[in-house]
Amino acid sequence: MTFAATVLTLYPEMFPGPLGVSLAGRARDEGKWSLETVQMRDFAIDKHRTVDDTPAGGGAGMVLRADVLAAAIDYARTAHPDAPVIAMTPRGKPLTQARVRELAAGHGVTILCGRFEGFDERIFAGRQVEEVSIGDIVLSGGEPAALMLLDACIRLLPGVMGAPSSGSEESFENGLLEYPHYTRPQEWEGRAIPEVLRSGDHAKIAAWRKSQSEIDTRLRRPDLWERHEGARVLPASGARREKKD
């Protein structure tokens, strides 16, 4: 199954960009994923190919029109009806590795790239568009965020990464940050590779890596650690047990 990526954008020339090289580029050449860019201006209804208008109620900037967006989404869904439509917007739900894995396991994704002041709010309910954010930052448009989302998905596709374990032994896969890595030389500027990693004892190495993941997560991302600890105390059913009187 080929993972089909469709990007609805005002700047199709920005793609594939970095996705045309390295792992993603090679995977595309091998047919593991495909990319189609759709110029949203092609769905404008006037001779000037207008895609935006002034905000209702006044204010600065311009807003992408719902009718133009809907026509572009309908076109994309004709070709890939099973692909979720995702709008890249700072107002969206934060993107997680778990959601990336869900997307990578599917048939593909259609990504809506915003510009100006954003989207007419009616498009989200009118076309069942999922709002996704890559972080608490504001970009000039959704295209860089779309590239990031696609890169995260593509590297998880079967056969894209060399080692089968590469996608599982990483930050966020088990709710923790990844453990630190080392390689040759054994000593550099007075700093040596930890002795346990040179011991050849795989059980001790695994225990050390788990411990380092926990320490780094507690210190660097207390929000992740809190969620990780909360998940660990839940019963198998996923629901907290009620206290009995």
JOZI-V463766 format. One record per residue. D_LAST is the distance of its C-alpha to the last C-alpha in whole Angstrom. Layout:
d_last=<D_LAST:D_LAST>
//
This chain:
d_last=<54:55:53:54:54:55:56:56:58:61:62:62:65:62:61:61:61:60:58:62:62:60:58:57:61:61:59:60:64:62:61:57:56:58:59:60:60:61:62:61:64:65:63:64:66:69:72:70:67:65:61:60:60:60:56:55:55:57:57:58:58:58:56:56:57:54:57:59:55:54:58:58:54:55:58:56:54:57:57:54:52:49:49:46:48:46:48:48:47:45:43:41:38:39:40:38:40:37:39:42:42:41:44:46:45:46:49:50:49:51:51:52:53:53:56:57:54:52:51:51:48:48:49:45:44:48:48:44:45:43:43:43:43:44:43:44:47:50:53:56:55:53:55:54:51:52:53:50:48:51:52:48:48:51:51:48:50:51:54:54:53:55:52:49:47:48:46:43:43:43:41:38:38:35:34:36:39:42:43:47:50:53:56:60:62:60:60:61:62:60:57:56:54:51:52:49:51:54:53:53:49:47:44:44:45:42:40:42:42:38:38:40:39:35:37:40:37:35:38:40:37:34:32:33:31:28:28:29:26:23:25:24:21:20:19:22:21:22:19:16:13:10:7:4:0>
//
